[in-house]
Amino acid sequence: MKNFTWGHGIVLALASFIIFILSMLFLFPNGQKNSEMVTEHYYEEELQYQSVIDAKNRADKLEEKPAYSQSAKGITITFPSEINNSNSTVSFVLNRSDDQNLDIKKTVQLESDNSFTIPASVLIKGNYTLRLSWTKDKTDYRLDYDVIWK
């Protein structure tokens, strides 16, 4: 039997490293799933992000904020009484983190009780991010909610 030299040690270390890297590539490919971008216009929206920060700060300072609730009918968002169809524009984006095709984006009209419902028929079980935006008297507001639809 030959003696084990430092040259053998280097070859053994390199072979071990190569086997480790290959096993990470082929045995654990889960890191490549769900790597969709949130938006197609990422860079344009990033340049305008200061307005989103300002809208979130204004919404955080409100005494009464819109609230959401879940029922068998869907997700209902209820606004305070001072926000209505005559002085406000309301829109929402419901982002699904694992599948961009399940995203929902709409501008809505509030019902008589200052609410609107996202119907259960368009929702699939899982995690969503509800991005609620509204403009009241030419001032923008935005709130983000993490929603788990069961």
N, C-alpha and C positions, 0 to 999 in steps of 0.2 A: 504494500500500500504506500502511496505517495504521501509525503508530508504536506500538511495544509499550510499554504503560504499566504502572504498578504494579497497577492494577485487573485488567489481563489476567493478571498474575502470580498474583494471589490466586485468580482463577477457575481458572487452570491448576493451581495447587497443590491446591485443593479437589477438582477433577475427578480428579486423579491419586490423591488419598487415597481417594475414593469407589471408584474402579476397583480400588485395592489391597484395600480391605475386601471388596468383592464377590467378587474373585477368591479371597480366603481362605475365604469362605463356600461358594462353589460348586465351586472346583477342588480344595480340600483338606478334604473332609468327614470324613476318617479320624479326627479327634479325637473325633467323636461316637460311635464304635463302642466296645463293651465298657464301658459306663458303668453297669454294674449295681452295686448295693450288695452288700457281702459278706454282710450279714445283714438280715433284715427288722426285727429288734429292736435296731437299732444303739444307740439312746440308753440303753435299759435295760442293755445289756451294757457300755456305756461307764462307767456308774456303778459297776459291779462289777469294773472292770478291775484294781483294786489286788490282788484275790485272784489274778488271772491272773499278775500280776507276781511276787507272792510264790511261787506254784507254780513258775514258771519259775526263780526264784532257787534254790529248794530242789532242783529237778532238776539245775541246773548244778553244785551242790555234791556231787552223788552221785559216788562213785568208779566205780561201774559203771552205765552208762546203757543204756537200750534201744537196739538197733541195727536198721537195716532193710537188707534186701538185695532185689535184683530177680532174677527168673528167669522162665522161660517160663510158670510157674504163676501168677505175680503178684508182689505185693510182700509179703515176709515180715518181720514185726517180731518180734524176739526179745528177751525180757526177762531180766534177771539172775535167778538162782535164788531169791533171797529174795522175789521178787514172784510170787505164785501165786494161784490161784482162791480159796483159803481166806481170804486176808487182803487181797485187792485187788479193785478194780473198774477195768476198763480200757475206755476208749472212744477213738474217733478220729473226726476229721473230715478228709476229703480234699477240699480246696477246689480247684476248677478256676478259674483267674483269668479266663478268657475266656468261660465259660458256666456260669452258676449251676445249670442243669439237670443238669450232669454231676457235681455235688457228691455225696459219699458220707458218711453220718454213721451210726455204729453204736456200740453197746456190745457188747463181745465177751467170750467165755470163752476163756481161754488153753488151748492144747492141752497134752499131757503134757510136752512139751519147753519149756514157758513161751514159746510163740510163737503167732502167728496169721497167717493169710495173707489178703490182699485179692486175690480171684481176678482173673486177667487178663481174664476175660470181661466184667467191669464197668468196665474201664479203657479209655480211648481215648488214643491217642498225644498227648502234650503235657505242659505244665507243671502241676504240682500243688503245693499246700502241705499237708503232712501235719501236722496238729495232734494230737499224741498226749497224752492226759490219763489219769492213773490216780490212784486213791486207795489208799494203803497205810496201814493202821492209823489211819484217820480223818485222814490228812494228804494234801493234794492236791499233785500234781506235774504238770508240763506241759513238753513239748518240741515244738519246731516244726522240721520238716525241709522243705527244697525238694527236690522229687522230679521228675525228668524221665522219663516213661514213654515208651519207644520201641517 
